Amino acid sequence: MTKQRVVCLVGPTGVGKSAVALRLAERFGGEIINADSRQVFRAFPLITAQPSPEEQSRCPHRLYGFLDTDARFSAGAWGARALRHIEQAAFPLLVGGTGLYLRALFDGIVDIPPIPEALLARLTETCEREGSVALHHRLKELDPVYAARIHANDRQRIVRALCVYEATGKTFSWWHAQTPPPRDADVLRIGLRLPLDTLTPLLAKRIDVMIEAGAIEEASAEYAAHPEGSFPGWSGIGCRELHQHLEGRLSLDAARDLWIKNTRAYAKRQLTWFNADGRIRWFGPNDGQDILELVRDWHRSACCSA
């Protein structure tokens, strides 16, 4: 059986992945498949920097803007949809900055069912009231293997593990044992990056352009229909800060400043995640010709071996 062949274009937010992806797709007859967890939401195409209608008209784009704001969507659910598009495309091109999505698809992670918000809130409050040590002791009785791996002061992981047990009836250790093996695929991983100090002013400029283009109006329209800030669609950077502004908790200037700050912090986390993957071939956003040549050679190698 022929291996699935996929190009993955990754990197931090705002580095220019969409422009490079479009050039690759047009050159090789490809289909662009979204691998960004925020760009799946229908109501926020501008705030989440989804490709414009004009860009999407130039080649097939998949998994952009198809979910309602109140919909929950896991990495495993994304992977199942992405795989169907990969199998149907002559030249699939995954583009995005959500490393967990790509790890779930190619390296294998267990898809634990979503945890109800009420359960998370209850156990978080219990942890604050009783302390993490008491909850760690409870976890040790239920799941001694996982409890031994985490510190008694690690509130987030303790609460998460207890939530998983209460919601599913299975321990974290049991779920981890269900992790599927890596997918047998030929994946060309290409990364775009800039030094964080160089990227930061570009991110601020992009946010200002979004605001000028109607980001506030976009958020306001969805706030009128789905004002609940706990909905998954509002959790993305930009959406969250504008929601706080619409609630009257932040001025527009404060929301903008926080949006820029949180975007920079997110870009830093993305760089840390992707820099740890030695399989990625790194380029700058202006190295388009070098990227084309790399993909061309990779593509030809498959044709010659077929």
MIKOLVEX-961602 format. One record per residue: x, z, y of N, C-alpha, C in turn; residue in three letters. Coordinates in pm, whole numbers, plus 50000, padded with zeros to 5 digits. Layout:
N
X Z Y X Z Y X Z Y ALA $
...
END
This chain:
306
50084 50000 49881 50000 50000 50000 50088 50000 50125 MET $
50055 49915 50224 50133 49904 50346 50114 50027 50433 THR $
50225 50079 50485 50216 50194 50573 50145 50157 50703 LYS $
50072 50253 50756 50017 50236 50890 50133 50235 50990 GLN $
50128 50142 51083 50232 50132 51186 50169 50159 51322 ARG $
50226 50254 51392 50167 50300 51518 50277 50324 51621 VAL $
50251 50284 51744 50337 50321 51856 50271 50438 51929 VAL $
50349 50542 51956 50300 50657 52032 50379 50664 52163 CYS $
50308 50667 52273 50369 50679 52405 50330 50814 52462 LEU $
50429 50902 52478 50400 51040 52517 50481 51078 52640 VAL $
50454 51197 52691 50526 51248 52807 50435 51333 52892 GLY $
50491 51392 52999 50412 51482 53083 50310 51407 53167 PRO $
50215 51480 53216 50111 51423 53301 50172 51362 53426 THR $
50118 51249 53470 50159 51188 53595 50288 51111 53593 GLY $
50347 51089 53475 50476 51022 53469 50464 50871 53463 VAL $
50344 50819 53438 50325 50674 53438 50300 50613 53302 GLY $
50247 50690 53208 50226 50641 53073 50124 50527 53069 LYS $
50018 50538 53146 49911 50437 53139 49960 50299 53178 SER $
50043 50291 53281 50093 50161 53327 50182 50098 53220 ALA $
50270 50176 53160 50357 50123 53056 50276 50084 52933 VAL $
50177 50166 52899 50093 50136 52783 50019 50004 52801 ALA $
49968 49981 52920 49895 49857 52946 49987 49736 52933 LEU $
50107 49750 52981 50204 49639 52968 50234 49610 52821 ARG $
50252 49716 52741 50279 49698 52599 50160 49635 52527 LEU $
50041 49685 52558 49921 49634 52491 49899 49487 52521 ALA $
49921 49447 52645 49902 49307 52681 50010 49219 52619 GLU $
50129 49271 52607 50239 49192 52549 50222 49171 52399 ARG $
50172 49273 52329 50168 49266 52182 50026 49259 52126 PHE $
49928 49236 52211 49791 49227 52162 49740 49358 52106 GLY $
49772 49467 52174 49741 49599 52121 49612 49658 52172 GLY $
49573 49768 52108 49460 49849 52150 49514 49987 52188 GLU $
49474 50034 52304 49518 50164 52353 49419 50271 52307 ILE $
49472 50374 52241 49390 50483 52188 49429 50611 52259 ILE $
49334 50674 52324 49361 50793 52402 49405 50911 52314 ASN $
49515 50976 52355 49562 51098 52288 49579 51209 52391 ALA $
49483 51219 52481 49481 51323 52583 49351 51401 52571 ASP $
49360 51531 52553 49241 51611 52524 49146 51625 52642 SER $
49190 51594 52764 49103 51603 52881 49034 51470 52909 ARG $
49096 51361 52871 49041 51230 52903 48928 51188 52809 GLN $
48891 51275 52717 48778 51244 52629 48644 51273 52698 VAL $
48645 51343 52812 48520 51384 52875 48468 51279 52972 PHE $
48341 51248 52957 48278 51137 53030 48268 51163 53180 ARG $
48244 51287 53220 48207 51315 53358 48325 51317 53454 ALA $
48449 51316 53403 48564 51336 53491 48669 51226 53480 PHE $
48631 51099 53492 48731 50993 53478 48838 50998 53586 PRO $
48800 51036 53707 48896 51039 53817 48987 51162 53807 LEU $
48927 51278 53789 49005 51402 53787 49102 51405 53670 ILE $
49064 51349 53557 49152 51348 53440 49238 51224 53431 THR $
49235 51139 53534 49322 51021 53544 49304 50923 53429 ALA $
49179 50900 53391 49153 50800 53289 49182 50660 53345 GLN $
49220 50564 53261 49240 50428 53310 49114 50378 53381 PRO $
49135 50303 53488 49023 50254 53568 48945 50149 53490 SER $
48821 50120 53530 48746 50012 53465 48820 49880 53464 PRO $
48892 49851 53572 48969 49726 53577 49080 49727 53471 GLU $
49149 49839 53458 49254 49849 53357 49196 49838 53217 GLU $
49084 49904 53194 49024 49902 53061 48970 49765 53025 GLN $
48942 49682 53126 48893 49548 53098 49003 49454 53050 SER $
49129 49494 53067 49240 49405 53034 49280 49410 52887 ARG $
49241 49515 52817 49264 49524 52673 49174 49633 52618 CYS $
49150 49638 52488 49063 49744 52434 49120 49884 52457 PRO $
49036 49973 52503 49070 50115 52520 48972 50197 52437 HIS $
49025 50291 52359 48942 50371 52269 48953 50520 52302 ARG $
48844 50590 52279 48837 50736 52288 48858 50790 52429 LEU $
48820 50711 52528 48817 50760 52666 48673 50787 52707 TYR $
48649 50903 52770 48522 50932 52834 48399 50915 52747 GLY $
48402 50973 52628 48286 50958 52538 48217 51090 52508 PHE $
48269 51203 52559 48209 51333 52529 48141 51392 52652 LEU $
48029 51461 52627 47964 51537 52733 48044 51663 52764 ASP $
48023 51718 52882 48099 51833 52929 48081 51955 52839 THR $
47965 51969 52776 47940 52087 52694 47982 52069 52548 ASP $
48041 51955 52513 48079 51927 52374 48213 51990 52339 ALA $
48221 52044 52218 48347 52097 52167 48411 51993 52076 ARG $
48544 51986 52082 48614 51877 52014 48751 51928 51973 PHE $
48780 51926 51843 48906 51979 51792 49008 51869 51772 SER $
49133 51910 51749 49239 51814 51719 49208 51738 51591 ALA $
49150 51807 51493 49115 51739 51369 49006 51636 51387 GLY $
48907 51668 51471 48800 51572 51498 48854 51451 51572 ALA $
48945 51475 51667 49008 51362 51735 49086 51277 51635 TRP $
49161 51341 51546 49242 51268 51450 49160 51178 51360 GLY $
49043 51227 51318 48957 51146 51231 48909 51020 51304 ALA $
48872 51034 51431 48829 50918 51509 48946 50824 51537 ARG $
49059 50883 51574 49175 50799 51606 49220 50719 51484 ALA $
49214 50781 51367 49257 50713 51246 49171 50590 51218 LEU $
49042 50600 51242 48955 50484 51221 48995 50368 51312 ARG $
49028 50400 51437 49070 50295 51529 49207 50239 51491 HIS $
49296 50325 51446 49428 50280 51403 49416 50181 51288 ILE $
49331 50212 51193 49315 50127 51076 49254 49992 51109 GLU $
49178 49985 51219 49110 49861 51257 49191 49777 51354 GLN $
49294 49833 51415 49369 49762 51518 49490 49691 51459 ALA $
49519 49573 51513 49639 49500 51471 49764 49565 51526 ALA $
49753 49623 51645 49868 49688 51709 49817 49814 51780 PHE $
49802 49926 51709 49751 50049 51772 49858 50118 51856 PRO $
49816 50162 51974 49907 50226 52067 49843 50356 52115 LEU $
49891 50468 52063 49842 50600 52103 49911 50643 52231 LEU $
49833 50686 52330 49887 50719 52461 49830 50852 52508 VAL $
49918 50946 52542 49867 51073 52594 49971 51182 52592 GLY $
49930 51296 52646 50023 51408 52656 49983 51530 52577 GLY $
49884 51516 52487 49842 51630 52405 49918 51628 52273 THR $
50030 51698 52272 50115 51696 52154 50047 51747 52029 GLY $
49954 51841 52044 49884 51896 51928 49802 51788 51859 LEU $
49743 51697 51934 49667 51588 51875 49756 51505 51782 TYR $
49873 51469 51831 49961 51384 51753 50019 51459 51633 LEU $
50047 51586 51653 50095 51665 51539 49988 51674 51431 ARG $
49863 51693 51473 49754 51702 51375 49739 51573 51297 ALA $
49757 51460 51363 49736 51331 51298 49851 51295 51204 LEU $
49974 51317 51247 50088 51266 51171 50163 51373 51091 PHE $
50174 51493 51145 50254 51596 51079 50171 51691 50995 ASP $
50040 51694 51020 49952 51778 50940 49938 51918 50994 GLY $
49820 51951 51044 49786 52089 51078 49646 52115 51024 ILE $
49616 52240 50999 49485 52274 50947 49384 52273 51062 VAL $
49266 52222 51036 49162 52212 51139 49065 52330 51124 ASP $
49099 52441 51188 49014 52560 51181 48889 52537 51266 ILE $
48771 52571 51215 48647 52550 51292 48651 52623 51426 PRO $
48580 52572 51527 48577 52637 51658 48524 52780 51649 PRO $
48578 52866 51733 48537 53006 51737 48428 53022 51843 ILE $
48314 53083 51809 48208 53104 51909 48259 53185 52028 PRO $
48218 53144 52148 48263 53211 52270 48223 53358 52270 GLU $
48105 53389 52220 48058 53528 52220 48147 53616 52132 ALA $
48190 53562 52019 48278 53638 51930 48414 53661 51995 LEU $
48469 53558 52057 48597 53573 52126 48587 53677 52237 LEU $
48478 53672 52314 48461 53768 52423 48448 53910 52369 ALA $
48375 53926 52260 48355 54061 52203 48486 54120 52153 ARG $
48564 54041 52079 48690 54094 52025 48796 54111 52133 LEU $
48793 54029 52235 48885 54047 52346 48855 54178 52418 THR $
48727 54207 52438 48688 54332 52502 48724 54452 52414 GLU $
48708 54435 52281 48745 54543 52189 48894 54570 52197 THR $
48973 54464 52206 49118 54479 52215 49158 54551 52343 CYS $
49092 54518 52453 49121 54585 52580 49082 54733 52574 GLU $
48975 54762 52502 48925 54900 52495 49007 54985 52397 ARG $
49034 54930 52277 49100 55008 52172 49250 54988 52168 GLU $
49299 54879 52227 49442 54851 52225 49480 54757 52112 GLY $
49586 54682 52132 49627 54582 52033 49680 54644 51905 SER $
49739 54763 51915 49793 54827 51795 49682 54859 51696 VAL $
49569 54909 51746 49456 54940 51658 49402 54814 51591 ALA $
49393 54706 51668 49343 54581 51609 49445 54519 51514 LEU $
49573 54539 51543 49675 54491 51451 49666 54564 51317 HIS $
49636 54693 51323 49618 54769 51199 49500 54715 51120 HIS $
49391 54681 51190 49276 54623 51123 49313 54488 51060 ARG $
49390 54407 51133 49433 54278 51080 49523 54296 50957 LEU $
49607 54400 50958 49697 54426 50845 49618 54452 50717 LYS $
49503 54515 50731 49418 54540 50614 49353 54412 50563 GLU $
49317 54323 50654 49249 54200 50617 49345 54089 50574 LEU $
49456 54077 50647 49550 53966 50626 49692 54017 50645 ASP $
49744 54092 50547 49877 54152 50563 49989 54050 50582 PRO $
49973 53931 50524 50078 53829 50536 50093 53785 50682 VAL $
49980 53751 50745 49989 53705 50884 50022 53821 50978 TYR $
49967 53940 50950 49995 54056 51035 50144 54086 51039 ALA $
50212 54063 50928 50355 54091 50923 50437 53992 51007 ALA $
50377 53877 51040 50448 53774 51115 50437 53790 51266 ARG $
50344 53874 51313 50324 53887 51457 50341 54032 51501 ILE $
50376 54049 51628 50400 54182 51683 50268 54253 51709 HIS $
50270 54385 51698 50150 54464 51719 50100 54458 51864 ALA $
50183 54409 51955 50142 54396 52095 50097 54254 52131 ASN $
50096 54165 52033 50060 54025 52059 49909 54012 52059 ASP $
49848 54046 52171 49701 54052 52180 49636 53919 52146 ARG $
49689 53811 52200 49625 53681 52183 49618 53641 52037 GLN $
49729 53652 51966 49731 53611 51825 49650 53705 51737 ARG $
49652 53834 51768 49574 53930 51690 49425 53900 51704 ILE $
49380 53883 51828 49238 53854 51851 49200 53721 51786 VAL $
49285 53622 51799 49257 53491 51739 49241 53504 51587 ARG $
49330 53576 51522 49324 53590 51376 49197 53664 51333 ALA $
49161 53768 51406 49039 53841 51372 48915 53756 51397 LEU $
48916 53676 51503 48805 53585 51531 48788 53485 51416 CYS $
48898 53428 51371 48892 53330 51263 48833 53393 51137 VAL $
48873 53515 51107 48821 53581 50988 48671 53608 51000 TYR $
48630 53659 51115 48487 53690 51130 48402 53563 51132 GLU $
48455 53456 51191 48377 53333 51204 48370 53253 51075 ALA $
48476 53261 50993 48483 53174 50875 48482 53248 50742 THR $
48510 53379 50746 48520 53454 50621 48651 53432 50549 GLY $
48743 53359 50612 48874 53332 50553 48983 53381 50649 LYS $
49095 53426 50591 49204 53475 50675 49286 53361 50733 THR $
49363 53393 50835 49455 53295 50895 49552 53243 50788 PHE $
49601 53331 50704 49695 53290 50599 49630 53189 50505 SER $
49503 53212 50472 49432 53117 50385 49421 52981 50453 TRP $
49384 52980 50581 49370 52854 50654 49504 52782 50661 TRP $
49611 52854 50689 49742 52789 50699 49783 52725 50567 HIS $
49741 52783 50457 49775 52727 50326 49703 52595 50299 ALA $
49601 52565 50380 49526 52441 50361 49586 52325 50442 GLN $
49698 52347 50507 49759 52243 50591 49789 52119 50508 THR $
49740 52002 50550 49765 51879 50473 49910 51833 50489 PRO $
49958 51752 50397 50095 51700 50408 50105 51599 50521 PRO $
50225 51570 50570 50242 51469 50674 50187 51333 50630 PRO $
50135 51258 50727 50080 51126 50696 50194 51027 50671 ARG $
50175 50943 50570 50275 50841 50537 50255 50721 50630 ASP $
50320 50725 50746 50303 50621 50847 50437 50588 50911 ALA $
50448 50467 50961 50565 50423 51035 50532 50437 51183 ASP $
50587 50540 51246 50550 50574 51383 50671 50557 51474 VAL $
50655 50475 51576 50757 50461 51679 50716 50551 51795 LEU $
50793 50655 51819 50762 50753 51923 50845 50724 52047 ARG $
50778 50693 52156 50843 50662 52283 50799 50765 52386 ILE $
50896 50821 52456 50864 50920 52557 50904 50874 52697 GLY $
50822 50907 52795 50854 50888 52936 50875 51024 52999 LEU $
50980 51037 53077 51002 51165 53145 51081 51146 53273 ARG $
51065 51242 53360 51142 51255 53483 51182 51401 53497 LEU $
51289 51430 53569 51318 51572 53598 51199 51635 53667 PRO $
51172 51761 53634 51054 51827 53687 51054 51830 53840 LEU $
51170 51848 53900 51177 51851 54046 51143 51715 54107 ASP $
51172 51609 54034 51135 51475 54080 50988 51448 54059 THR $
50935 51498 53947 50795 51473 53913 50699 51552 54002 LEU $
50739 51672 54044 50647 51762 54116 50585 51700 54241 THR $
50662 51640 54332 50598 51580 54449 50509 51462 54414 PRO $
50540 51392 54306 50455 51281 54261 50320 51335 54213 LEU $
50322 51450 54146 50198 51511 54100 50112 51554 54219 LEU $
50175 51613 54320 50100 51655 54438 50038 51535 54509 ALA $
50114 51428 54520 50062 51307 54584 49945 51249 54505 LYS $
49956 51250 54372 49849 51196 54290 49720 51277 54307 ARG $
49733 51409 54316 49616 51493 54335 49551 51465 54470 ILE $
49631 51447 54574 49575 51415 54705 49502 51280 54701 ASP $
49557 51184 54630 49491 51055 54616 49358 51072 54543 VAL $
49355 51156 54439 49231 51182 54365 49125 51242 54456 MET $
49166 51338 54539 49071 51401 54629 49016 51299 54728 ILE $
49105 51216 54783 49061 51114 54878 48968 51012 54810 GLU $
48989 50987 54681 48910 50886 54609 48775 50939 54562 ALA $
48752 51071 54574 48620 51122 54538 48617 51227 54429 GLY $
48729 51298 54406 48731 51400 54300 48630 51511 54326 ALA $
48613 51550 54454 48519 51657 54485 48377 51612 54452 ILE $
48345 51490 54489 48212 51437 54461 48187 51424 54311 GLU $
48291 51384 54237 48278 51373 54092 48248 51509 54031 GLU $
48321 51611 54073 48299 51745 54021 48162 51798 54064 ALA $
48121 51770 54188 47993 51818 54238 47876 51760 54159 SER $
47886 51632 54126 47779 51569 54049 47763 51634 53912 ALA $
47876 51665 53847 47866 51728 53715 47827 51874 53726 GLU $
47866 51939 53835 47828 52079 53856 47677 52093 53869 TYR $
47614 51993 53928 47468 51995 53942 47399 51985 53807 ALA $
47463 51915 53713 47403 51896 53581 47448 52002 53481 ALA $
47574 52041 53486 47631 52137 53391 47717 52238 53468 HIS $
47656 52336 53532 47733 52429 53615 47811 52535 53538 PRO $
47786 52550 53409 47849 52658 53333 48000 52633 53319 GLU $
48078 52720 53378 48223 52703 53375 48284 52722 53239 GLY $
48209 52780 53144 48262 52801 53009 48258 52675 52924 SER $
48193 52569 52972 48186 52446 52894 48326 52385 52881 PHE $
48357 52326 52765 48492 52273 52743 48538 52172 52847 PRO $
48448 52089 52896 48489 51987 52992 48543 52042 53122 GLY $
48501 52164 53158 48549 52226 53281 48685 52295 53263 TRP $
48735 52302 53142 48858 52378 53117 48984 52303 53156 SER $
48973 52174 53181 49091 52096 53215 49143 52128 53354 GLY $
49273 52107 53372 49333 52129 53503 49274 52030 53603 ILE $
49240 52078 53720 49169 51998 53819 49021 52028 53811 GLY $
48963 52012 53695 48822 52047 53677 48799 52197 53699 CYS $
48888 52277 53642 48872 52423 53651 48883 52471 53796 ARG $
48982 52418 53869 49002 52461 54006 48888 52414 54098 GLU $
48840 52293 54076 48729 52244 54156 48599 52318 54122 LEU $
48585 52360 53997 48468 52441 53961 48469 52573 54038 HIS $
48586 52633 54051 48597 52758 54127 48564 52734 54275 GLN $
48603 52619 54326 48569 52584 54464 48418 52568 54480 HIS $
48355 52499 54385 48211 52476 54394 48133 52605 54378 LEU $
48189 52701 54307 48125 52832 54295 48142 52917 54420 GLU $
48227 52872 54512 48252 52948 54633 48363 53050 54619 GLY $
48437 53044 54509 48544 53141 54485 48677 53099 54547 ARG $
48692 52968 54576 48815 52916 54636 48778 52819 54747 LEU $
48856 52822 54855 48842 52717 54955 48897 52588 54896 SER $
48867 52475 54960 48920 52349 54908 49071 52346 54913 LEU $
49130 52399 55020 49276 52402 55029 49336 52488 54918 ASP $
49273 52603 54891 49324 52691 54786 49308 52626 54649 ALA $
49196 52556 54628 49175 52487 54501 49279 52377 54483 ALA $
49307 52303 54590 49408 52198 54582 49545 52257 54548 ARG $
49584 52364 54618 49715 52424 54593 49726 52476 54450 ASP $
49619 52537 54399 49620 52588 54262 49623 52473 54163 LEU $
49552 52366 54193 49553 52246 54108 49695 52192 54096 TRP $
49765 52183 54207 49903 52134 54205 49992 52230 54124 ILE $
49978 52359 54149 50060 52458 54079 50037 52451 53928 LYS $
49911 52447 53887 49880 52445 53744 49921 52313 53679 ASN $
49911 52204 53753 49954 52075 53698 50105 52075 53674 THR $
50180 52129 53767 50325 52138 53748 50359 52223 53627 ARG $
50290 52337 53613 50316 52425 53499 50282 52355 53368 ALA $
50174 52277 53368 50135 52203 53248 50240 52096 53215 TYR $
50287 52025 53316 50390 51924 53292 50516 51987 53233 ALA $
50549 52106 53281 50667 52176 53227 50647 52210 53080 LYS $
50526 52257 53043 50499 52288 52902 50503 52162 52816 ARG $
50451 52052 52870 50455 51926 52795 50598 51882 52770 GLN $
50682 51890 52872 50822 51852 52856 50891 51939 52750 LEU $
50863 52068 52752 50921 52157 52652 50877 52118 52512 THR $
50748 52088 52495 50694 52050 52365 50760 51922 52315 TRP $
50758 51819 52397 50806 51688 52350 50958 51685 52340 PHE $
51030 51759 52424 51175 51762 52414 51222 51820 52281 ASN $
51138 51901 52218 51173 51962 52091 51160 51865 51973 ALA $
51101 51747 51997 51079 51649 51890 51192 51546 51895 ASP $
51285 51559 51802 51401 51470 51800 51370 51327 51761 GLY $
51248 51298 51721 51210 51162 51682 51175 51073 51800 ARG $
51160 51132 51917 51116 51057 52035 51234 50985 52099 ILE $
51214 50857 52133 51311 50778 52209 51272 50786 52356 ARG $
51361 50838 52439 51325 50869 52577 51366 50760 52674 TRP $
51278 50739 52775 51300 50643 52881 51247 50700 53012 PHE $
51286 50636 53122 51225 50665 53250 51106 50573 53272 GLY $
51017 50607 53363 50899 50523 53385 50930 50383 53437 PRO $
51051 50361 53488 51089 50228 53536 51167 50148 53434 ASN $
51179 50199 53312 51255 50131 53206 51164 50043 53122 ASP $
51067 49979 53186 50967 49901 53112 51027 49792 53025 GLY $
51129 49722 53077 51188 49613 53000 51259 49666 52876 GLN $
51329 49776 52890 51398 49836 52774 51296 49880 52669 ASP $
51184 49933 52714 51079 49975 52620 51020 49854 52549 ILE $
50996 49746 52622 50945 49624 52561 51038 49572 52453 LEU $
51167 49574 52480 51265 49525 52383 51269 49614 52260 GLU $
51259 49745 52279 51257 49836 52164 51135 49809 52076 LEU $
51018 49796 52139 50896 49772 52063 50901 49635 51997 VAL $
50954 49536 52066 50965 49401 52007 51051 49404 51881 ARG $
51166 49472 51888 51254 49479 51770 51187 49554 51656 ASP $
51119 49663 51689 51047 49740 51587 50937 49655 51523 TRP $
50867 49580 51606 50759 49495 51559 50813 49383 51471 HIS $
50924 49325 51510 50984 49217 51431 51033 49267 51296 ARG $
51084 49390 51293 51134 49443 51166 51024 49453 51064 SER $
50901 49481 51110 50789 49488 51017 50753 49349 50968 ALA $
50757 49252 51058 50724 49115 51018 50824 49060 50917 CYS $
50950 49094 50937 51054 49043 50846 51047 49106 50709 CYS $
51002 49233 50704 50998 49304 50576 50868 49279 50502 SER $
50769 49217 50570 50639 49194 50507 50648 49085 50400 ALA $
END
